Amino acid sequence: TAQDFQNAVHFSALPESLQATLKGRGANKTPTKERISIRLSPEVVDYFRKTGNGWQTRINGALQEWVSSKCL
């Protein structure tokens, strides 16, 4: 709300300890995946989307399983 913005404090005005807590993703949350673009058939995308949230992670899991089966 407008009142919330009036009461807001700029990030640089916060104590350094709080800034450190709020800043960045942290070492344990660094990305372990690579962002790419990939073209998939509509049937594949529809199937995984219908499974709900996390469908992209499930596609990744299916691909990992396939790679593992090929790389004995």
MOPAC internal coordinates of N, CA, C and O (Angstrom, degrees):
PM7 1SCF
backbone

  N    0.0000 0     0.00 0     0.00 0    0    0    0
  C    1.4463 1     0.00 0     0.00 0    1    0    0
  C    1.5255 1   109.63 1     0.00 0    2    1    0
  O    1.2310 1   120.81 1    -9.62 1    3    2    1
  N    1.2962 1   116.05 1   170.38 1    3    2    1
  C    1.4654 1   120.57 1   178.01 1    5    3    2
  C    1.5274 1   110.41 1   -60.85 1    6    5    3
  O    1.2310 1   120.55 1   142.99 1    7    6    5
  N    1.3273 1   116.55 1   -37.01 1    7    6    5
  C    1.4762 1   120.77 1   179.31 1    9    7    6
  C    1.5307 1   110.41 1   -65.01 1   10    9    7
  O    1.2310 1   120.37 1   140.27 1   11   10    9
  N    1.3108 1   116.91 1   -39.73 1   11   10    9
  C    1.4699 1   120.41 1   177.95 1   13   11   10
  C    1.5293 1   110.59 1   -60.15 1   14   13   11
  O    1.2310 1   120.39 1   136.92 1   15   14   13
  N    1.3336 1   116.86 1   -43.08 1   15   14   13
  C    1.4573 1   119.92 1   179.16 1   17   15   14
  C    1.5187 1   111.30 1   -66.55 1   18   17   15
  O    1.2310 1   119.62 1   144.93 1   19   18   17
  N    1.2984 1   118.33 1   -35.07 1   19   18   17
  C    1.4673 1   121.57 1   177.18 1   21   19   18
  C    1.5239 1   110.79 1   -64.92 1   22   21   19
  O    1.2310 1   120.68 1   144.28 1   23   22   21
  N    1.3225 1   116.31 1   -35.72 1   23   22   21
  C    1.4678 1   120.92 1  -177.96 1   25   23   22
  C    1.5222 1   113.37 1   -86.01 1   26   25   23
  O    1.2310 1   120.33 1   173.45 1   27   26   25
  N    1.3081 1   116.98 1    -6.55 1   27   26   25
  C    1.4675 1   120.81 1  -175.59 1   29   27   26
  C    1.5241 1   111.15 1   -66.52 1   30   29   27
  O    1.2310 1   121.53 1   -31.83 1   31   30   29
  N    1.3344 1   114.67 1   148.17 1   31   30   29
  C    1.4592 1   121.73 1   177.55 1   33   31   30
  C    1.5309 1   106.77 1  -115.08 1   34   33   31
  O    1.2310 1   120.34 1   -44.08 1   35   34   33
  N    1.3245 1   116.95 1   135.92 1   35   34   33
  C    1.4658 1   120.47 1   179.17 1   37   35   34
  C    1.5295 1   109.59 1   -63.63 1   38   37   35
  O    1.2310 1   121.20 1   -34.43 1   39   38   37
  N    1.3046 1   115.30 1   145.57 1   39   38   37
  C    1.4670 1   121.82 1  -178.15 1   41   39   38
  C    1.5271 1   111.79 1   -52.43 1   42   41   39
  O    1.2310 1   120.52 1   137.50 1   43   42   41
  N    1.3358 1   116.61 1   -42.50 1   43   42   41
  C    1.4696 1   120.09 1  -177.51 1   45   43   42
  C    1.5259 1   112.44 1   -67.24 1   46   45   43
  O    1.2310 1   119.57 1   163.04 1   47   46   45
  N    1.3317 1   118.43 1   -16.96 1   47   46   45
  C    1.4605 1   121.76 1   179.53 1   49   47   46
  C    1.5308 1   111.79 1   -86.54 1   50   49   47
  O    1.2310 1   120.15 1   171.89 1   51   50   49
  N    1.3198 1   117.33 1    -8.11 1   51   50   49
  C    1.4659 1   120.52 1   179.36 1   53   51   50
  C    1.5208 1   110.28 1   -76.95 1   54   53   51
  O    1.2310 1   119.70 1   -24.74 1   55   54   53
  N    1.3307 1   118.18 1   155.26 1   55   54   53
  C    1.4658 1   120.35 1   175.82 1   57   55   54
  C    1.5333 1   110.36 1   -58.80 1   58   57   55
  O    1.2310 1   120.61 1   -34.56 1   59   58   57
  N    1.3410 1   116.43 1   145.44 1   59   58   57
  C    1.4641 1   120.71 1  -177.27 1   61   59   58
  C    1.5274 1   112.23 1   -57.53 1   62   61   59
  O    1.2310 1   120.24 1   144.49 1   63   62   61
  N    1.3325 1   117.14 1   -35.51 1   63   62   61
  C    1.4711 1   119.48 1  -179.84 1   65   63   62
  C    1.5296 1   110.62 1   -63.73 1   66   65   63
  O    1.2310 1   120.36 1   141.73 1   67   66   65
  N    1.3330 1   116.91 1   -38.27 1   67   66   65
  C    1.4587 1   120.71 1   178.17 1   69   67   66
  C    1.5220 1   110.63 1   -72.51 1   70   69   67
  O    1.2310 1   120.17 1   141.42 1   71   70   69
  N    1.3275 1   117.29 1   -38.58 1   71   70   69
  C    1.4636 1   120.54 1   176.37 1   73   71   70
  C    1.5270 1   110.26 1   -58.97 1   74   73   71
  O    1.2310 1   120.44 1   136.74 1   75   74   73
  N    1.3155 1   116.76 1   -43.26 1   75   74   73
  C    1.4633 1   120.63 1  -179.30 1   77   75   74
  C    1.5248 1   110.96 1   -63.72 1   78   77   75
  O    1.2310 1   120.53 1   143.49 1   79   78   77
  N    1.3297 1   116.60 1   -36.51 1   79   78   77
  C    1.4645 1   121.32 1   179.27 1   81   79   78
  C    1.5225 1   111.08 1   -68.03 1   82   81   79
  O    1.2310 1   120.35 1   140.19 1   83   82   81
  N    1.3152 1   116.94 1   -39.81 1   83   82   81
  C    1.4578 1   121.72 1  -174.72 1   85   83   82
  C    1.5243 1   113.50 1   -85.78 1   86   85   83
  O    1.2310 1   120.33 1   161.15 1   87   86   85
  N    1.3133 1   116.97 1   -18.85 1   87   86   85
  C    1.4581 1   121.80 1  -171.82 1   89   87   86
  C    1.5301 1   111.47 1   -82.57 1   90   89   87
  O    1.2310 1   120.65 1   -47.58 1   91   90   89
  N    1.3144 1   116.36 1   132.42 1   91   90   89
  C    1.4576 1   121.45 1   171.29 1   93   91   90
  C    1.5173 1   114.19 1    70.84 1   94   93   91
  O    1.2310 1   121.94 1    -1.83 1   95   94   93
  N    1.3047 1   113.90 1   178.17 1   95   94   93
  C    1.4555 1   121.28 1  -177.66 1   97   95   94
  C    1.5227 1   112.59 1   -90.14 1   98   97   95
  O    1.2310 1   119.77 1   157.91 1   99   98   97
  N    1.3190 1   118.05 1   -22.09 1   99   98   97
  C    1.4508 1   120.22 1  -178.61 1  101   99   98
  C    1.5180 1   111.46 1    90.69 1  102  101   99
  O    1.2310 1   121.31 1   -23.94 1  103  102  101
  N    1.3079 1   115.10 1   156.06 1  103  102  101
  C    1.4681 1   121.03 1  -174.97 1  105  103  102
  C    1.5287 1   112.60 1   -63.57 1  106  105  103
  O    1.2310 1   120.08 1   144.37 1  107  106  105
  N    1.3287 1   117.44 1   -35.63 1  107  106  105
  C    1.4640 1   119.70 1  -176.66 1  109  107  106
  C    1.5263 1   112.30 1   -78.87 1  110  109  107
  O    1.2310 1   119.67 1   175.09 1  111  110  109
  N    1.3270 1   118.23 1    -4.91 1  111  110  109
  C    1.4568 1   120.64 1  -178.09 1  113  111  110
  C    1.5246 1   112.11 1  -118.55 1  114  113  111
  O    1.2310 1   120.00 1  -159.62 1  115  114  113
  N    1.3211 1   117.61 1    20.38 1  115  114  113
  C    1.4545 1   118.92 1   178.67 1  117  115  114
  C    1.5241 1   109.05 1   -65.95 1  118  117  115
  O    1.2310 1   120.72 1   -34.53 1  119  118  117
  N    1.3063 1   116.22 1   145.47 1  119  118  117
  C    1.4644 1   118.77 1  -177.37 1  121  119  118
  C    1.5214 1   111.64 1   -60.08 1  122  121  119
  O    1.2310 1   121.16 1   -47.13 1  123  122  121
  N    1.3129 1   115.39 1   132.87 1  123  122  121
  C    1.4605 1   120.87 1   177.53 1  125  123  122
  C    1.5137 1   110.43 1  -109.91 1  126  125  123
  O    1.2310 1   121.01 1  -176.08 1  127  126  125
  N    1.3250 1   115.67 1     3.92 1  127  126  125
  C    1.4571 1   121.29 1   179.37 1  129  127  126
  C    1.5161 1   108.76 1  -121.84 1  130  129  127
  O    1.2310 1   121.14 1   -21.76 1  131  130  129
  N    1.3032 1   115.43 1   158.24 1  131  130  129
  C    1.4524 1   121.62 1   179.43 1  133  131  130
  C    1.5205 1   109.31 1  -105.30 1  134  133  131
  O    1.2310 1   120.48 1   -48.11 1  135  134  133
  N    1.3224 1   116.69 1   131.89 1  135  134  133
  C    1.4628 1   121.48 1   178.53 1  137  135  134
  C    1.5209 1   108.13 1   -79.93 1  138  137  135
  O    1.2310 1   120.94 1   -54.43 1  139  138  137
  N    1.3409 1   115.80 1   125.57 1  139  138  137
  C    1.4609 1   122.39 1   178.98 1  141  139  138
  C    1.5193 1   109.55 1  -138.50 1  142  141  139
  O    1.2310 1   121.02 1    -8.76 1  143  142  141
  N    1.3100 1   115.66 1   171.24 1  143  142  141
  C    1.4657 1   121.36 1   169.12 1  145  143  142
  C    1.5147 1   106.75 1  -110.13 1  146  145  143
  O    1.2310 1   120.86 1   -43.08 1  147  146  145
  N    1.2967 1   115.96 1   136.92 1  147  146  145
  C    1.4533 1   120.80 1   179.44 1  149  147  146
  C    1.5249 1   107.78 1  -141.34 1  150  149  147
  O    1.2310 1   120.89 1   -38.18 1  151  150  149
  N    1.3083 1   115.91 1   141.82 1  151  150  149
  C    1.4532 1   120.74 1   179.34 1  153  151  150
  C    1.5202 1   107.45 1  -103.04 1  154  153  151
  O    1.2310 1   120.82 1   -58.90 1  155  154  153
  N    1.3197 1   116.04 1   121.10 1  155  154  153
  C    1.4634 1   122.61 1   179.45 1  157  155  154
  C    1.5198 1   108.79 1  -119.35 1  158  157  155
  O    1.2310 1   120.96 1   -23.84 1  159  158  157
  N    1.3156 1   115.76 1   156.16 1  159  158  157
  C    1.4558 1   118.99 1   178.35 1  161  159  158
  C    1.5281 1   109.41 1   -67.28 1  162  161  159
  O    1.2310 1   120.64 1   -29.94 1  163  162  161
  N    1.3299 1   116.37 1   150.06 1  163  162  161
  C    1.4694 1   119.71 1   179.47 1  165  163  162
  C    1.5270 1   112.30 1   -58.06 1  166  165  163
  O    1.2310 1   120.26 1   146.55 1  167  166  165
  N    1.3233 1   117.11 1   -33.45 1  167  166  165
  C    1.4738 1   120.07 1  -179.85 1  169  167  166
  C    1.5278 1   111.36 1   -63.68 1  170  169  167
  O    1.2310 1   120.85 1   138.92 1  171  170  169
  N    1.3278 1   115.98 1   -41.08 1  171  170  169
  C    1.4722 1   119.99 1   179.61 1  173  171  170
  C    1.5241 1   109.76 1   -66.30 1  174  173  171
  O    1.2310 1   120.40 1   132.08 1  175  174  173
  N    1.3205 1   116.85 1   -47.92 1  175  174  173
  C    1.4635 1   120.95 1  -178.79 1  177  175  174
  C    1.5264 1   110.44 1   -62.33 1  178  177  175
  O    1.2310 1   120.37 1   134.13 1  179  178  177
  N    1.3395 1   116.91 1   -45.87 1  179  178  177
  C    1.4718 1   120.21 1   179.17 1  181  179  178
  C    1.5180 1   111.56 1   -59.39 1  182  181  179
  O    1.2310 1   120.36 1   135.93 1  183  182  181
  N    1.3298 1   116.91 1   -44.07 1  183  182  181
  C    1.4631 1   121.01 1  -179.40 1  185  183  182
  C    1.5287 1   110.59 1   -57.65 1  186  185  183
  O    1.2310 1   120.58 1   129.18 1  187  186  185
  N    1.3340 1   116.49 1   -50.82 1  187  186  185
  C    1.4569 1   119.67 1  -176.43 1  189  187  186
  C    1.5252 1   112.05 1   -71.23 1  190  189  187
  O    1.2310 1   119.80 1   142.70 1  191  190  189
  N    1.3275 1   118.00 1   -37.30 1  191  190  189
  C    1.4715 1   119.58 1   177.86 1  193  191  190
  C    1.5185 1   111.46 1   -62.03 1  194  193  191
  O    1.2310 1   120.07 1   143.53 1  195  194  193
  N    1.3124 1   117.48 1   -36.47 1  195  194  193
  C    1.4685 1   121.15 1  -179.74 1  197  195  194
  C    1.5228 1   112.00 1   -66.78 1  198  197  195
  O    1.2310 1   120.09 1   164.41 1  199  198  197
  N    1.3265 1   117.43 1   -15.59 1  199  198  197
  C    1.4654 1   120.15 1   179.00 1  201  199  198
  C    1.5241 1   111.81 1   -81.16 1  202  201  199
  O    1.2310 1   120.25 1   175.69 1  203  202  201
  N    1.3446 1   117.13 1    -4.31 1  203  202  201
  C    1.4637 1   120.85 1   175.00 1  205  203  202
  C    1.5098 1   114.04 1    98.06 1  206  205  203
  O    1.2310 1   121.80 1     9.97 1  207  206  205
  N    1.3433 1   114.15 1  -170.03 1  207  206  205
  C    1.4682 1   120.12 1  -179.84 1  209  207  206
  C    1.5132 1   110.63 1   -55.23 1  210  209  207
  O    1.2310 1   120.94 1   -35.42 1  211  210  209
  N    1.3093 1   115.80 1   144.58 1  211  210  209
  C    1.4584 1   121.58 1  -179.41 1  213  211  210
  C    1.5166 1   112.91 1    89.62 1  214  213  211
  O    1.2310 1   120.37 1  -168.38 1  215  214  213
  N    1.3488 1   116.90 1    11.62 1  215  214  213
  C    1.4583 1   119.99 1  -175.75 1  217  215  214
  C    1.5203 1   111.88 1   -63.45 1  218  217  215
  O    1.2310 1   119.24 1   146.63 1  219  218  217
  N    1.3309 1   119.06 1   -33.37 1  219  218  217
  C    1.4608 1   120.85 1   178.86 1  221  219  218
  C    1.5272 1   110.36 1   -68.28 1  222  221  219
  O    1.2310 1   120.51 1   143.38 1  223  222  221
  N    1.3132 1   116.62 1   -36.62 1  223  222  221
  C    1.4607 1   120.58 1   176.77 1  225  223  222
  C    1.5253 1   110.10 1   -65.14 1  226  225  223
  O    1.2310 1   120.36 1   142.56 1  227  226  225
  N    1.3363 1   116.91 1   -37.44 1  227  226  225
  C    1.4615 1   119.56 1   178.10 1  229  227  226
  C    1.5252 1   111.86 1   -68.37 1  230  229  227
  O    1.2310 1   119.93 1   145.01 1  231  230  229
  N    1.3341 1   117.75 1   -34.99 1  231  230  229
  C    1.4655 1   119.64 1   174.10 1  233  231  230
  C    1.5203 1   109.04 1   -62.35 1  234  233  231
  O    1.2310 1   120.38 1   135.51 1  235  234  233
  N    1.3233 1   116.87 1   -44.49 1  235  234  233
  C    1.4593 1   120.81 1   178.05 1  237  235  234
  C    1.5263 1   110.49 1   -58.89 1  238  237  235
  O    1.2310 1   120.16 1   137.15 1  239  238  237
  N    1.3232 1   117.29 1   -42.85 1  239  238  237
  C    1.4643 1   121.05 1   179.11 1  241  239  238
  C    1.5253 1   111.92 1   -63.46 1  242  241  239
  O    1.2310 1   120.61 1   138.74 1  243  242  241
  N    1.3325 1   116.44 1   -41.26 1  243  242  241
  C    1.4667 1   120.28 1   178.67 1  245  243  242
  C    1.5202 1   110.58 1   -63.51 1  246  245  243
  O    1.2310 1   120.61 1   139.07 1  247  246  245
  N    1.3325 1   116.43 1   -40.93 1  247  246  245
  C    1.4638 1   119.82 1   178.31 1  249  247  246
  C    1.5266 1   111.35 1   -68.04 1  250  249  247
  O    1.2310 1   120.21 1   140.68 1  251  250  249
  N    1.3271 1   117.20 1   -39.32 1  251  250  249
  C    1.4652 1   120.13 1   177.34 1  253  251  250
  C    1.5239 1   110.90 1   -62.26 1  254  253  251
  O    1.2310 1   120.77 1   138.39 1  255  254  253
  N    1.3267 1   116.14 1   -41.61 1  255  254  253
  C    1.4631 1   120.95 1   178.59 1  257  255  254
  C    1.5267 1   110.47 1   -61.87 1  258  257  255
  O    1.2310 1   120.35 1   137.49 1  259  258  257
  N    1.3257 1   116.93 1   -42.51 1  259  258  257
  C    1.4618 1   120.99 1   179.16 1  261  259  258
  C    1.5140 1   110.68 1   -64.15 1  262  261  259
  O    1.2310 1   119.99 1   135.01 1  263  262  261
  N    1.3347 1   117.62 1   -44.99 1  263  262  261
  C    1.4579 1   121.45 1   179.47 1  265  263  262
  C    1.5276 1   110.36 1   -61.48 1  266  265  263
  O    1.2310 1   120.13 1   136.80 1  267  266  265
  N    1.3318 1   117.35 1   -43.20 1  267  266  265
  C    1.4657 1   121.38 1   179.17 1  269  267  266
  C    1.5250 1   111.46 1   -60.82 1  270  269  267
  O    1.2310 1   120.14 1   142.61 1  271  270  269
  N    1.3231 1   117.34 1   -37.39 1  271  270  269
  C    1.4716 1   120.53 1  -179.74 1  273  271  270
  C    1.5181 1   111.90 1   -70.76 1  274  273  271
  O    1.2310 1   119.91 1   156.85 1  275  274  273
  N    1.3272 1   117.77 1   -23.15 1  275  274  273
  C    1.4645 1   122.25 1  -178.89 1  277  275  274
  C    1.5229 1   112.25 1   -92.90 1  278  277  275
  O    1.2310 1   119.92 1   158.91 1  279  278  277
  N    1.3010 1   117.76 1   -21.09 1  279  278  277
  C    1.4577 1   122.53 1  -176.50 1  281  279  278
  C    1.5102 1   110.58 1  -107.95 1  282  281  279
  O    1.2310 1   120.60 1  -114.60 1  283  282  281
  N    1.3027 1   116.46 1    65.40 1  283  282  281
  C    1.4690 1   120.24 1  -177.31 1  285  283  282
  C    1.4588 1   110.31 1   -66.46 1  286  285  283
  O    1.2310 1   120.10 1   180.00 1  287  286  285

